[in-house]
Amino acid sequence: MKDDEGLLIFNGMIYNYLEIKKKLENQNLKFSTNSDTEVLLKFLNFYGPDQLERLDGMWSFAYYNLHEKSLTLSRDKFGEKPLYYLWKNKELIFGSNLNYISQINTKVCKINYSKLKLTINNSFRSLFLDDSSFFKDVKRVEPGTYLKIDIKRNLYIKKYWRPEKYFRVNKKKYKDNVSALKNKFYSSIKKRLISDFPVSCALSGGIDSGAIVSTANKKFNQKIHSFSIKSKNLNYNENKNILNIVKQNKLEHTFVNIKKNTKRNLDDLAD
């Protein structure tokens, strides 16, 4: 999306965009659509990237400021949306998928075998230890971070948000804490149901995803299409719980079958 001040490539959703839009309208900014994309574009035009902490959402975006001739890349606070970049000899390639970068520059995209080995040994926990990727020279934009490249091709990296290290103990009564948590949870689900497209949910047999689909269905009357991995490994098989949740909520549901310890899994990894 482009206007007279900036250009935006955006993947994700800004959950509090209506609240942000009202504040921008109070600054006499005009809107021509009802989309959160336009709100993000106007927000960046007006405030710049230093105010990104004010946004509630999941995103990766590239924003080009037409006046400054600067480019900003950013990811949301928890890194829900992917964003990779290659910065070499003051040239930049970026994308939400490693394939985009490897297609454009095949020479520098050498496999990072130490990262690959670490991930196979330690699963997803090792993915977020640093900003490295499965290619040696390609990095991840880290969560809660933005990169800015100015007109002279200088690269700056800045953290716009960090989680608190310590949490204050809430001395309210148990009943009050339960009520506060429930209100927060309902508010969170309600925001995330705002969408131009149908909303789906990954459903395990656990309490978290079960609570999400049940709240969406029963409190907000939103019919969620749910998806679950169906494993033959009994340590990971939660079919009984999943089917109970599906039945209680009358969900449209799809199982995705995963085979147990087959060579095909390794072939898929190679692909």
C-alpha positions as protocol buffer text, in pm:
chain_id: "A"
residue {
  index: 1
  type: MET
  ca { x: 0 y: 0 z: 0 }
}
residue {
  index: 2
  type: LYS
  ca { x: 131 y: 343 z: -92 }
}
residue {
  index: 3
  type: ASP
  ca { x: 39 y: 706 z: -24 }
}
residue {
  index: 4
  type: ASP
  ca { x: 217 y: 1039 z: -66 }
}
residue {
  index: 5
  type: GLU
  ca { x: 447 y: 980 z: 232 }
}
residue {
  index: 6
  type: GLY
  ca { x: 530 y: 611 z: 242 }
}
residue {
  index: 7
  type: LEU
  ca { x: 509 y: 262 z: 98 }
}
residue {
  index: 8
  type: LEU
  ca { x: 425 y: -47 z: 305 }
}
residue {
  index: 9
  type: ILE
  ca { x: 459 y: -423 z: 252 }
}
residue {
  index: 10
  type: PHE
  ca { x: 275 y: -584 z: 543 }
}
residue {
  index: 11
  type: ASN
  ca { x: 207 y: -938 z: 664 }
}
residue {
  index: 12
  type: GLY
  ca { x: -7 y: -980 z: 975 }
}
residue {
  index: 13
  type: MET
  ca { x: -278 y: -802 z: 1172 }
}
residue {
  index: 14
  type: ILE
  ca { x: -288 y: -497 z: 1400 }
}
residue {
  index: 15
  type: TYR
  ca { x: -549 y: -588 z: 1663 }
}
residue {
  index: 16
  type: ASN
  ca { x: -589 y: -239 z: 1811 }
}
residue {
  index: 17
  type: TYR
  ca { x: -605 y: -64 z: 1473 }
}
residue {
  index: 18
  type: LEU
  ca { x: -946 y: 92 z: 1538 }
}
residue {
  index: 19
  type: GLU
  ca { x: -813 y: 257 z: 1854 }
}
residue {
  index: 20
  type: ILE
  ca { x: -500 y: 376 z: 1668 }
}
residue {
  index: 21
  type: LYS
  ca { x: -712 y: 499 z: 1376 }
}
residue {
  index: 22
  type: LYS
  ca { x: -923 y: 718 z: 1606 }
}
residue {
  index: 23
  type: LYS
  ca { x: -609 y: 881 z: 1751 }
}
residue {
  index: 24
  type: LEU
  ca { x: -473 y: 950 z: 1402 }
}
residue {
  index: 25
  type: GLU
  ca { x: -806 y: 1096 z: 1292 }
}
residue {
  index: 26
  type: ASN
  ca { x: -783 y: 1331 z: 1590 }
}
residue {
  index: 27
  type: GLN
  ca { x: -459 y: 1451 z: 1429 }
}
residue {
  index: 28
  type: ASN
  ca { x: -660 y: 1533 z: 1113 }
}
residue {
  index: 29
  type: LEU
  ca { x: -532 y: 1235 z: 914 }
}
residue {
  index: 30
  type: LYS
  ca { x: -776 y: 1108 z: 649 }
}
residue {
  index: 31
  type: PHE
  ca { x: -842 y: 743 z: 558 }
}
residue {
  index: 32
  type: SER
  ca { x: -974 y: 599 z: 233 }
}
residue {
  index: 33
  type: THR
  ca { x: -1016 y: 235 z: 346 }
}
residue {
  index: 34
  type: ASN
  ca { x: -1131 y: 40 z: 653 }
}
residue {
  index: 35
  type: SER
  ca { x: -815 y: -174 z: 665 }
}
residue {
  index: 36
  type: ASP
  ca { x: -557 y: -214 z: 939 }
}
residue {
  index: 37
  type: THR
  ca { x: -292 y: -191 z: 662 }
}
residue {
  index: 38
  type: GLU
  ca { x: -375 y: 173 z: 595 }
}
residue {
  index: 39
  type: VAL
  ca { x: -376 y: 246 z: 970 }
}
residue {
  index: 40
  type: LEU
  ca { x: -25 y: 99 z: 1000 }
}
residue {
  index: 41
  type: LEU
  ca { x: 96 y: 301 z: 700 }
}
residue {
  index: 42
  type: LYS
  ca { x: -43 y: 630 z: 841 }
}
residue {
  index: 43
  type: PHE
  ca { x: 91 y: 539 z: 1186 }
}
residue {
  index: 44
  type: LEU
  ca { x: 444 y: 495 z: 1046 }
}
residue {
  index: 45
  type: ASN
  ca { x: 416 y: 814 z: 840 }
}
residue {
  index: 46
  type: PHE
  ca { x: 313 y: 1011 z: 1148 }
}
residue {
  index: 47
  type: TYR
  ca { x: 506 y: 853 z: 1438 }
}
residue {
  index: 48
  type: GLY
  ca { x: 786 y: 657 z: 1273 }
}
residue {
  index: 49
  type: PRO
  ca { x: 915 y: 321 z: 1403 }
}
residue {
  index: 50
  type: ASP
  ca { x: 1008 y: 444 z: 1753 }
}
residue {
  index: 51
  type: GLN
  ca { x: 641 y: 421 z: 1860 }
}
residue {
  index: 52
  type: LEU
  ca { x: 591 y: 58 z: 1754 }
}
residue {
  index: 53
  type: GLU
  ca { x: 544 y: -49 z: 2117 }
}
residue {
  index: 54
  type: ARG
  ca { x: 197 y: 110 z: 2100 }
}
residue {
  index: 55
  type: LEU
  ca { x: 79 y: -151 z: 1849 }
}
residue {
  index: 56
  type: ASP
  ca { x: -96 y: -471 z: 1958 }
}
residue {
  index: 57
  type: GLY
  ca { x: -64 y: -733 z: 1687 }
}
residue {
  index: 58
  type: MET
  ca { x: 148 y: -976 z: 1491 }
}
residue {
  index: 59
  type: TRP
  ca { x: 343 y: -851 z: 1195 }
}
residue {
  index: 60
  type: SER
  ca { x: 641 y: -840 z: 972 }
}
residue {
  index: 61
  type: PHE
  ca { x: 664 y: -538 z: 746 }
}
residue {
  index: 62
  type: ALA
  ca { x: 887 y: -331 z: 523 }
}
residue {
  index: 63
  type: TYR
  ca { x: 818 y: 43 z: 526 }
}
residue {
  index: 64
  type: TYR
  ca { x: 982 y: 293 z: 290 }
}
residue {
  index: 65
  type: ASN
  ca { x: 967 y: 659 z: 391 }
}
residue {
  index: 66
  type: LEU
  ca { x: 949 y: 861 z: 69 }
}
residue {
  index: 67
  type: HIS
  ca { x: 1074 y: 1184 z: 231 }
}
residue {
  index: 68
  type: GLU
  ca { x: 1369 y: 1037 z: 423 }
}
residue {
  index: 69
  type: LYS
  ca { x: 1435 y: 772 z: 156 }
}
residue {
  index: 70
  type: SER
  ca { x: 1485 y: 527 z: 441 }
}
residue {
  index: 71
  type: LEU
  ca { x: 1371 y: 164 z: 471 }
}
residue {
  index: 72
  type: THR
  ca { x: 1246 y: 5 z: 796 }
}
residue {
  index: 73
  type: LEU
  ca { x: 1201 y: -369 z: 853 }
}
residue {
  index: 74
  type: SER
  ca { x: 1020 y: -481 z: 1168 }
}
residue {
  index: 75
  type: ARG
  ca { x: 874 y: -783 z: 1350 }
}
residue {
  index: 76
  type: ASP
  ca { x: 614 y: -790 z: 1624 }
}
residue {
  index: 77
  type: LYS
  ca { x: 699 y: -814 z: 1994 }
}
residue {
  index: 78
  type: PHE
  ca { x: 703 y: -1196 z: 2008 }
}
residue {
  index: 79
  type: GLY
  ca { x: 815 y: -1270 z: 1652 }
}
residue {
  index: 80
  type: GLU
  ca { x: 493 y: -1441 z: 1544 }
}
residue {
  index: 81
  type: LYS
  ca { x: 549 y: -1342 z: 1180 }
}
residue {
  index: 82
  type: PRO
  ca { x: 880 y: -1437 z: 1010 }
}
residue {
  index: 83
  type: LEU
  ca { x: 1117 y: -1192 z: 845 }
}
residue {
  index: 84
  type: TYR
  ca { x: 1465 y: -1269 z: 707 }
}
residue {
  index: 85
  type: TYR
  ca { x: 1728 y: -1048 z: 551 }
}
residue {
  index: 86
  type: LEU
  ca { x: 2066 y: -1063 z: 379 }
}
residue {
  index: 87
  type: TRP
  ca { x: 2287 y: -756 z: 423 }
}
residue {
  index: 88
  type: LYS
  ca { x: 2609 y: -782 z: 225 }
}
residue {
  index: 89
  type: ASN
  ca { x: 2823 y: -508 z: 69 }
}
residue {
  index: 90
  type: LYS
  ca { x: 2551 y: -256 z: 161 }
}
residue {
  index: 91
  type: GLU
  ca { x: 2298 y: -447 z: -47 }
}
residue {
  index: 92
  type: LEU
  ca { x: 1977 y: -576 z: 110 }
}
residue {
  index: 93
  type: ILE
  ca { x: 1749 y: -868 z: 23 }
}
residue {
  index: 94
  type: PHE
  ca { x: 1459 y: -943 z: 255 }
}
residue {
  index: 95
  type: GLY
  ca { x: 1151 y: -1164 z: 270 }
}
residue {
  index: 96
  type: SER
  ca { x: 921 y: -1360 z: 497 }
}
residue {
  index: 97
  type: ASN
  ca { x: 1061 y: -1684 z: 355 }
}
residue {
  index: 98
  type: LEU
  ca { x: 1420 y: -1801 z: 309 }
}
residue {
  index: 99
  type: ASN
  ca { x: 1331 y: -1923 z: -41 }
}
residue {
  index: 100
  type: TYR
  ca { x: 1286 y: -1566 z: -165 }
}
residue {
  index: 101
  type: ILE
  ca { x: 1639 y: -1473 z: -64 }
}
residue {
  index: 102
  type: SER
  ca { x: 1800 y: -1792 z: -199 }
}
residue {
  index: 103
  type: GLN
  ca { x: 1626 y: -1745 z: -536 }
}
residue {
  index: 104
  type: ILE
  ca { x: 1764 y: -1392 z: -573 }
}
residue {
  index: 105
  type: ASN
  ca { x: 2117 y: -1462 z: -448 }
}
residue {
  index: 106
  type: THR
  ca { x: 2213 y: -1828 z: -477 }
}
residue {
  index: 107
  type: LYS
  ca { x: 2588 y: -1777 z: -424 }
}
residue {
  index: 108
  type: VAL
  ca { x: 2581 y: -1654 z: -65 }
}
residue {
  index: 109
  type: CYS
  ca { x: 2310 y: -1891 z: 59 }
}
residue {
  index: 110
  type: LYS
  ca { x: 2527 y: -2167 z: 203 }
}
residue {
  index: 111
  type: ILE
  ca { x: 2355 y: -2403 z: 446 }
}
residue {
  index: 112
  type: ASN
  ca { x: 2427 y: -2333 z: 812 }
}
residue {
  index: 113
  type: TYR
  ca { x: 2489 y: -2692 z: 923 }
}
residue {
  index: 114
  type: SER
  ca { x: 2555 y: -2606 z: 1288 }
}
residue {
  index: 115
  type: LYS
  ca { x: 2211 y: -2440 z: 1309 }
}
residue {
  index: 116
  type: LEU
  ca { x: 2052 y: -2738 z: 1134 }
}
residue {
  index: 117
  type: LYS
  ca { x: 2218 y: -2988 z: 1369 }
}
residue {
  index: 118
  type: LEU
  ca { x: 2120 y: -2785 z: 1676 }
}
residue {
  index: 119
  type: THR
  ca { x: 1757 y: -2772 z: 1563 }
}
residue {
  index: 120
  type: ILE
  ca { x: 1736 y: -3146 z: 1490 }
}
residue {
  index: 121
  type: ASN
  ca { x: 1885 y: -3222 z: 1833 }
}
residue {
  index: 122
  type: ASN
  ca { x: 1692 y: -2967 z: 2038 }
}
residue {
  index: 123
  type: SER
  ca { x: 1377 y: -2905 z: 1831 }
}
residue {
  index: 124
  type: PHE
  ca { x: 1222 y: -2557 z: 1803 }
}
residue {
  index: 125
  type: ARG
  ca { x: 1378 y: -2434 z: 2129 }
}
residue {
  index: 126
  type: SER
  ca { x: 1708 y: -2371 z: 1953 }
}
residue {
  index: 127
  type: LEU
  ca { x: 1554 y: -2163 z: 1673 }
}
residue {
  index: 128
  type: PHE
  ca { x: 1536 y: -1845 z: 1878 }
}
residue {
  index: 129
  type: LEU
  ca { x: 1870 y: -1840 z: 2060 }
}
residue {
  index: 130
  type: ASP
  ca { x: 2007 y: -1570 z: 1829 }
}
residue {
  index: 131
  type: ASP
  ca { x: 1939 y: -1402 z: 1494 }
}
residue {
  index: 132
  type: SER
  ca { x: 2093 y: -1679 z: 1280 }
}
residue {
  index: 133
  type: SER
  ca { x: 1901 y: -1881 z: 1020 }
}
residue {
  index: 134
  type: PHE
  ca { x: 1954 y: -2203 z: 823 }
}
residue {
  index: 135
  type: PHE
  ca { x: 2167 y: -2006 z: 574 }
}
residue {
  index: 136
  type: LYS
  ca { x: 2505 y: -1877 z: 695 }
}
residue {
  index: 137
  type: ASP
  ca { x: 2475 y: -1513 z: 589 }
}
residue {
  index: 138
  type: VAL
  ca { x: 2097 y: -1475 z: 624 }
}
residue {
  index: 139
  type: LYS
  ca { x: 1968 y: -1339 z: 955 }
}
residue {
  index: 140
  type: ARG
  ca { x: 1630 y: -1311 z: 1122 }
}
residue {
  index: 141
  type: VAL
  ca { x: 1491 y: -977 z: 1226 }
}
residue {
  index: 142
  type: GLU
  ca { x: 1454 y: -1051 z: 1596 }
}
residue {
  index: 143
  type: PRO
  ca { x: 1124 y: -1012 z: 1786 }
}
residue {
  index: 144
  type: GLY
  ca { x: 1050 y: -664 z: 1921 }
}
residue {
  index: 145
  type: THR
  ca { x: 1311 y: -518 z: 1684 }
}
residue {
  index: 146
  type: TYR
  ca { x: 1333 y: -296 z: 1380 }
}
residue {
  index: 147
  type: LEU
  ca { x: 1611 y: -241 z: 1126 }
}
residue {
  index: 148
  type: LYS
  ca { x: 1649 y: 93 z: 953 }
}
residue {
  index: 149
  type: ILE
  ca { x: 1860 y: 169 z: 648 }
}
residue {
  index: 150
  type: ASP
  ca { x: 1913 y: 539 z: 576 }
}
residue {
  index: 151
  type: ILE
  ca { x: 1978 y: 719 z: 248 }
}
residue {
  index: 152
  type: LYS
  ca { x: 2356 y: 659 z: 289 }
}
residue {
  index: 153
  type: ARG
  ca { x: 2296 y: 286 z: 330 }
}
residue {
  index: 154
  type: ASN
  ca { x: 2388 y: 277 z: 696 }
}
residue {
  index: 155
  type: LEU
  ca { x: 2215 y: -2 z: 886 }
}
residue {
  index: 156
  type: TYR
  ca { x: 2077 y: 54 z: 1238 }
}
residue {
  index: 157
  type: ILE
  ca { x: 1921 y: -216 z: 1458 }
}
residue {
  index: 158
  type: LYS
  ca { x: 1701 y: -114 z: 1752 }
}
residue {
  index: 159
  type: LYS
  ca { x: 1494 y: -298 z: 2012 }
}
residue {
  index: 160
  type: TYR
  ca { x: 1163 y: -116 z: 2050 }
}
residue {
  index: 161
  type: TRP
  ca { x: 1025 y: -356 z: 2315 }
}
residue {
  index: 162
  type: ARG
  ca { x: 1152 y: -605 z: 2573 }
}
residue {
  index: 163
  type: PRO
  ca { x: 949 y: -824 z: 2811 }
}
residue {
  index: 164
  type: GLU
  ca { x: 971 y: -728 z: 3176 }
}
residue {
  index: 165
  type: LYS
  ca { x: 1228 y: -933 z: 3367 }
}
residue {
  index: 166
  type: TYR
  ca { x: 1030 y: -926 z: 3688 }
}
residue {
  index: 167
  type: PHE
  ca { x: 658 y: -940 z: 3753 }
}
residue {
  index: 168
  type: ARG
  ca { x: 496 y: -769 z: 4046 }
}
residue {
  index: 169
  type: VAL
  ca { x: 301 y: -996 z: 4278 }
}
residue {
  index: 170
  type: ASN
  ca { x: -69 y: -916 z: 4257 }
}
residue {
  index: 171
  type: LYS
  ca { x: -206 y: -910 z: 4611 }
}
residue {
  index: 172
  type: LYS
  ca { x: -571 y: -915 z: 4503 }
}
residue {
  index: 173
  type: LYS
  ca { x: -795 y: -1196 z: 4619 }
}
residue {
  index: 174
  type: TYR
  ca { x: -800 y: -1517 z: 4417 }
}
residue {
  index: 175
  type: LYS
  ca { x: -1153 y: -1451 z: 4291 }
}
residue {
  index: 176
  type: ASP
  ca { x: -1054 y: -1105 z: 4166 }
}
residue {
  index: 177
  type: ASN
  ca { x: -751 y: -1247 z: 3984 }
}
residue {
  index: 178
  type: VAL
  ca { x: -969 y: -1511 z: 3815 }
}
residue {
  index: 179
  type: SER
  ca { x: -1212 y: -1242 z: 3701 }
}
residue {
  index: 180
  type: ALA
  ca { x: -930 y: -1016 z: 3572 }
}
residue {
  index: 181
  type: LEU
  ca { x: -769 y: -1304 z: 3380 }
}
residue {
  index: 182
  type: LYS
  ca { x: -1102 y: -1403 z: 3225 }
}
residue {
  index: 183
  type: ASN
  ca { x: -1166 y: -1045 z: 3107 }
}
residue {
  index: 184
  type: LYS
  ca { x: -815 y: -1022 z: 2958 }
}
residue {
  index: 185
  type: PHE
  ca { x: -862 y: -1357 z: 2785 }
}
residue {
  index: 186
  type: TYR
  ca { x: -1202 y: -1264 z: 2639 }
}
residue {
  index: 187
  type: SER
  ca { x: -1070 y: -928 z: 2518 }
}
residue {
  index: 188
  type: SER
  ca { x: -770 y: -1098 z: 2355 }
}
residue {
  index: 189
  type: ILE
  ca { x: -987 y: -1351 z: 2169 }
}
residue {
  index: 190
  type: LYS
  ca { x: -1236 y: -1086 z: 2056 }
}
residue {
  index: 191
  type: LYS
  ca { x: -960 y: -873 z: 1899 }
}
residue {
  index: 192
  type: ARG
  ca { x: -815 y: -1169 z: 1713 }
}
residue {
  index: 193
  type: LEU
  ca { x: -1147 y: -1264 z: 1557 }
}
residue {
  index: 194
  type: ILE
  ca { x: -1150 y: -938 z: 1359 }
}
residue {
  index: 195
  type: SER
  ca { x: -1045 y: -1044 z: 1009 }
}
residue {
  index: 196
  type: ASP
  ca { x: -1111 y: -1001 z: 636 }
}
residue {
  index: 197
  type: PHE
  ca { x: -1076 y: -1379 z: 601 }
}
residue {
  index: 198
  type: PRO
  ca { x: -1209 y: -1687 z: 783 }
}
residue {
  index: 199
  type: VAL
  ca { x: -1026 y: -1759 z: 1110 }
}
residue {
  index: 200
  type: SER
  ca { x: -891 y: -2107 z: 1183 }
}
residue {
  index: 201
  type: CYS
  ca { x: -720 y: -2256 z: 1486 }
}
residue {
  index: 202
  type: ALA
  ca { x: -456 y: -2520 z: 1549 }
}
residue {
  index: 203
  type: LEU
  ca { x: -623 y: -2745 z: 1806 }
}
residue {
  index: 204
  type: SER
  ca { x: -433 y: -2977 z: 2039 }
}
residue {
  index: 205
  type: GLY
  ca { x: -599 y: -3161 z: 2325 }
}
residue {
  index: 206
  type: GLY
  ca { x: -464 y: -2905 z: 2572 }
}
residue {
  index: 207
  type: ILE
  ca { x: -643 y: -2646 z: 2779 }
}
residue {
  index: 208
  type: ASP
  ca { x: -511 y: -2341 z: 2592 }
}
residue {
  index: 209
  type: SER
  ca { x: -627 y: -2412 z: 2235 }
}
residue {
  index: 210
  type: GLY
  ca { x: -940 y: -2580 z: 2372 }
}
residue {
  index: 211
  type: ALA
  ca { x: -1026 y: -2264 z: 2565 }
}
residue {
  index: 212
  type: ILE
  ca { x: -960 y: -2047 z: 2257 }
}
residue {
  index: 213
  type: VAL
  ca { x: -1192 y: -2236 z: 2018 }
}
residue {
  index: 214
  type: SER
  ca { x: -1459 y: -2280 z: 2287 }
}
residue {
  index: 215
  type: THR
  ca { x: -1458 y: -1908 z: 2372 }
}
residue {
  index: 216
  type: ALA
  ca { x: -1469 y: -1807 z: 2005 }
}
residue {
  index: 217
  type: ASN
  ca { x: -1756 y: -2047 z: 1944 }
}
residue {
  index: 218
  type: LYS
  ca { x: -1969 y: -2010 z: 2259 }
}
residue {
  index: 219
  type: LYS
  ca { x: -1910 y: -1652 z: 2369 }
}
residue {
  index: 220
  type: PHE
  ca { x: -1859 y: -1480 z: 2032 }
}
residue {
  index: 221
  type: ASN
  ca { x: -2059 y: -1720 z: 1813 }
}
residue {
  index: 222
  type: GLN
  ca { x: -1771 y: -1758 z: 1565 }
}
residue {
  index: 223
  type: LYS
  ca { x: -1753 y: -2093 z: 1387 }
}
residue {
  index: 224
  type: ILE
  ca { x: -1386 y: -2188 z: 1384 }
}
residue {
  index: 225
  type: HIS
  ca { x: -1239 y: -2443 z: 1144 }
}
residue {
  index: 226
  type: SER
  ca { x: -985 y: -2633 z: 1354 }
}
residue {
  index: 227
  type: PHE
  ca { x: -684 y: -2841 z: 1247 }
}
residue {
  index: 228
  type: SER
  ca { x: -490 y: -3103 z: 1446 }
}
residue {
  index: 229
  type: ILE
  ca { x: -186 y: -3319 z: 1393 }
}
residue {
  index: 230
  type: LYS
  ca { x: -280 y: -3687 z: 1423 }
}
residue {
  index: 231
  type: SER
  ca { x: 19 y: -3887 z: 1539 }
}
residue {
  index: 232
  type: LYS
  ca { x: 52 y: -4264 z: 1573 }
}
residue {
  index: 233
  type: ASN
  ca { x: 307 y: -4203 z: 1848 }
}
residue {
  index: 234
  type: LEU
  ca { x: 108 y: -4254 z: 2169 }
}
residue {
  index: 235
  type: ASN
  ca { x: 324 y: -3999 z: 2353 }
}
residue {
  index: 236
  type: TYR
  ca { x: 186 y: -3727 z: 2123 }
}
residue {
  index: 237
  type: ASN
  ca { x: -161 y: -3862 z: 2049 }
}
residue {
  index: 238
  type: GLU
  ca { x: -434 y: -3640 z: 2197 }
}
residue {
  index: 239
  type: ASN
  ca { x: -716 y: -3752 z: 1967 }
}
residue {
  index: 240
  type: LYS
  ca { x: -960 y: -3832 z: 2248 }
}
residue {
  index: 241
  type: ASN
  ca { x: -939 y: -3482 z: 2398 }
}
residue {
  index: 242
  type: ILE
  ca { x: -947 y: -3321 z: 2054 }
}
residue {
  index: 243
  type: LEU
  ca { x: -1261 y: -3509 z: 1949 }
}
residue {
  index: 244
  type: ASN
  ca { x: -1433 y: -3413 z: 2277 }
}
residue {
  index: 245
  type: ILE
  ca { x: -1364 y: -3043 z: 2210 }
}
residue {
  index: 246
  type: VAL
  ca { x: -1477 y: -3077 z: 1846 }
}
residue {
  index: 247
  type: LYS
  ca { x: -1800 y: -3251 z: 1953 }
}
residue {
  index: 248
  type: GLN
  ca { x: -1882 y: -3003 z: 2231 }
}
residue {
  index: 249
  type: ASN
  ca { x: -1837 y: -2706 z: 1997 }
}
residue {
  index: 250
  type: LYS
  ca { x: -1968 y: -2870 z: 1677 }
}
residue {
  index: 251
  type: LEU
  ca { x: -1652 y: -2761 z: 1498 }
}
residue {
  index: 252
  type: GLU
  ca { x: -1558 y: -2817 z: 1137 }
}
residue {
  index: 253
  type: HIS
  ca { x: -1237 y: -3011 z: 1189 }
}
residue {
  index: 254
  type: THR
  ca { x: -948 y: -3154 z: 987 }
}
residue {
  index: 255
  type: PHE
  ca { x: -687 y: -3405 z: 1105 }
}
residue {
  index: 256
  type: VAL
  ca { x: -339 y: -3391 z: 947 }
}
residue {
  index: 257
  type: ASN
  ca { x: -175 y: -3734 z: 961 }
}
residue {
  index: 258
  type: ILE
  ca { x: 191 y: -3767 z: 1064 }
}
residue {
  index: 259
  type: LYS
  ca { x: 359 y: -4102 z: 1012 }
}
residue {
  index: 260
  type: LYS
  ca { x: 581 y: -4247 z: 1284 }
}
residue {
  index: 261
  type: ASN
  ca { x: 959 y: -4276 z: 1236 }
}
residue {
  index: 262
  type: THR
  ca { x: 962 y: -4327 z: 860 }
}
residue {
  index: 263
  type: LYS
  ca { x: 1227 y: -4246 z: 603 }
}
residue {
  index: 264
  type: ARG
  ca { x: 971 y: -4019 z: 438 }
}
residue {
  index: 265
  type: ASN
  ca { x: 1005 y: -3776 z: 731 }
}
residue {
  index: 266
  type: LEU
  ca { x: 1378 y: -3740 z: 653 }
}
residue {
  index: 267
  type: ASP
  ca { x: 1304 y: -3700 z: 282 }
}
residue {
  index: 268
  type: ASP
  ca { x: 1057 y: -3423 z: 366 }
}
residue {
  index: 269
  type: LEU
  ca { x: 1325 y: -3252 z: 577 }
}
residue {
  index: 270
  type: ALA
  ca { x: 1570 y: -3270 z: 287 }
}
residue {
  index: 271
  type: ASP
  ca { x: 1311 y: -3108 z: 57 }
}
